[in-house]
Amino acid sequence: MDRIARAEVKYRELFGEQASSFDTTDPEFMAILKRLIFGEVFHVGKLDDATRELVTLTVLTVNQTLPQLSAHVGAALNIGVAPIAIREGVYQCAPFIGFPKTLNAIGAMNDIFRARGIALPLPAQGNSTEADRFTQGCVLQAPLYGDEIRAGLKDLPEGLRDALPDFLTAHCFGDFYTRSGLTLAERELLVLCLLAAQGGADVQMRAHALGCMKAGNDKATLIAALIHGFPYMGFPRAINAIRLVREADSPVRHP
């Protein structure tokens, strides 16, 4: 099939016969969009469609493009992505983009769940407690990232230097990474994509590229996920992220 035929088939798989209002008002633009995303980008690399949709949902959450997020929640459900996996992908954004934007995305997601007859709240997936969230966070954080954040903030004033590292361990890793619904490798891949979509997080991108590979993803998977995300985040951020991934495990070159 050529890219036009591939786009029609893939679009139907994801969205059924659902048409966008832009198909009527802006047919040329929609033809460009569909043929690129669904006729070409969807066929680059070895990612399955479920992973592609989770990447898309993550980037749309970062972008706060809620109408498109709603459409892709529906698309993810249409191809068999579990509601819990969708929810966990959105939840995972909170430590990186903040709670208000994540709540916006949760609201849009839940509207689609209700429309599809999915009972809320979904089953709980938390595995940490108030007593052990820091310890559990350390168990996941240390093999991927060591103590580089704590070391980098050690010169802050007494009483302040440990606040963010402790929050990072207990909150990001203890509250979220320990949850069921996504594997560690899936969570790291989505975090990499959300950092790319944010832009300006080069230091974190390099660290998470390495963490993503330590979690079990190979470099080809990272690059394929970032290529998949480029229509939603734009060329500059995707290319910059791919450059950082390419160099992540290269030896440091001193002048």
N, C-alpha and C positions, 0 to 999 in steps of 0.2 A: 504494500500500500504506500501511496505517497503521503506527504504530511497532511494534506487536506482530509483524506480519507481516515488517516490515523486519528486526527483531531476529532472528527465526528464520532468515531467509535468510542474513544476515551471519554469524551464529554458526556455521551449518553450513559456510559458505565457509572460515571460519577454523579451526574445530575438528572438522569432520566430524560424526560421530554421537557423538563423545566426550561423555559426561555427567560432571558433577561430583558428588562425593558430597554436596555441599550441595544439589543438586537434590532429593535425597530427604529430607535432614534439615531443610532450611530453604528450602522452595520459594517462599515469599512473598518472602524477601530476594533470592533468585536471579532472580525475575521482575522485581523492581525494578531490579536490577543490569543484567540483559540488555536490558531495554527502554530504559533510559537510555543505556548505552554503545553497544550494537549497533543499537538502533532510532533513536537520536537523535544522539548525539555523533559517531558515525562518518560522519554525513551533513552535518556542519557544515563549511563551507569547502571548498577545492579540493585538499586533500591526497589523494594516492593511498594505497591501503591499505598498500603497502610502507612508505611514510614513516610512516604512522600506527603500524604495528607497531614500527618502529625507535624512535619516540618512546616508545611504551609500554615497550619493553624497557629503554630508558635510564632512565625513571622508576622502574621496578621494580628496576633495579640500584641506584640511589640509595637506594631504600627498603629494600633487602635482603629483599624479599618473594620468596624463592627458589621456593616452589611455583608462584606465579603467573608468575614469570619462566620457569620450565620450560615451563609451558603455552603461553606466548606465543612461546617459541622454536619450539615445534612449530607454532603457528599461522602464524608468519612463513614457515616452510618450506612449509607447506601452500599458501600463496598465491604462492609462487615467489620469495621473498626469498633471495638467494644466501647460503650459509653464511658466506662471507667478509664480506659486508656486516653480517650479524648479529654476527660476531666483532669487527669493527672498531668497531661501535657500543658494544659492551661494553668493549673495550680503551680507547676514547676517554674513558671515565669516570675512568680511573686518576689523571690529574693533579689531578682535582677532588674525588674522594672518597677517594683513597688506594689503595694496593695491596691491603691485606687484604680490603676489601669487594669490590674488583674481582676478586680471586681467587675469592671465594665465588661470584660471578656466573659466572665462567668455568667453575668446576666444575659448576654446574647446567647451563649451556649445553652443555658437552662431554658430559654424561650423555645429553642428548637427541640430540646428533650421533651418538654411538655407537649409541644405540637405533635410529636411522634408517639405520645402516650407512654413515655418513659417515666416511671415513678421517681420522685425526688423526696428526700435526698438519696443519692446512690449509696450503696454499702460503704461503710468506713474502710479506709485502707491504711490508717496510721498504725505504726508498729513501735513507736517510741513512747515513753512515759515522761512525766515531769521529773522523775527520779533519774532516768537514764538517757535522756535525749542528748546531753553533752557527750556522754561516753559512747553512745551509738554513733553520734556524728563523727567523733574521732576515729572510730573503727573504719568508716568509709572515707573520710578525708585524708587521713595520713598516707595510705598507699598511693593515692593519686597526686597529692599536693604537699605532703610533708607539713612543715611549719613556716612556709615562706611568707605568708601574710603576717603572722605574729612577728617574725624576724624583721619584716619591712617596717613595722610600726613601733619598734622597741624604743625609739627615741622620743615618743610622745610623753607628756607629763604623767607622773605617777597618778594612778586612779583612772586614767583615760586610755593608756596604751593597750590594755587587754580587752577593752569593751568590744570593739568591732571584731577582733579575732574570735572572742568568745561567742558573740552573736552569730558569726559566720558558721562556727562549728555546731552550735546547738540548734540554730534556726535553719540555715540553708541545708546542712547535711543531716542534722538530727530530726528536724521537723518534716523535711521534704524528701531527701534522698533515701531515707529509710522506708518510705511508703511503698506499698505494693501497687500493682497496676501497670508499672513500666519496669523494665530491667535497668540496671545501672548503666549499661551501654546505651540504651535508648535515652535515658535522662541526659547523659553527657552529650549525646549527639544533638539533642534539642537545645541544650544550653549553648553549645557552640553556635548553632544557627541563630539563636536569639541575640547573642553577643554581636554576631556579624550584622544583624539587622539594626541594632542600636547604633553602631558606628562609634568611633572614638574610644574603643575599649581594647586597644592593641595589646596592652600588657596582659589583660585577662584572656584575650583571644589566644595568645601564645601558650599561656598556662593551661587553658582548657583544651587546646589542640592536643597537647601532651597527655592531659588527663583523659581525654576521650579515647586516645589510643591505648592507654594503660587499662581502660575499662573494657577493652575488647574490640574496638572498632579499628579497622585498618585505614590507612591514609586515603585510599581510593574511596572508601565509604564517606569520609569527611568531605572530600572534594565533591563527590556526587551530590551530597546533601546541600552543599553551598551552591552548586550549580542549579539545583532544583529551586532553591530559594531566590535566585536572582530576579525573576520576573516580579517578585513581591517586594524586594528590598532595593532593586536597581543594580546596574552594572558596577558602579564605583565601590559600594560596600562589599559586594560579592567578590570582586577581583582582589580588593585589599585583604579580605578574609582568607581567600585561597592562597595569596602570597604568604601570609603569616603561617598558615597550615603547612605549606611547602617547606618553610624554613624552620618549623618548630623543633624538629629533632636533629637539625644540622649543628655541627660544632660551631661554637662562637668564634668568630674571626676577629682577631685584634689587629688594629692598623700597625 
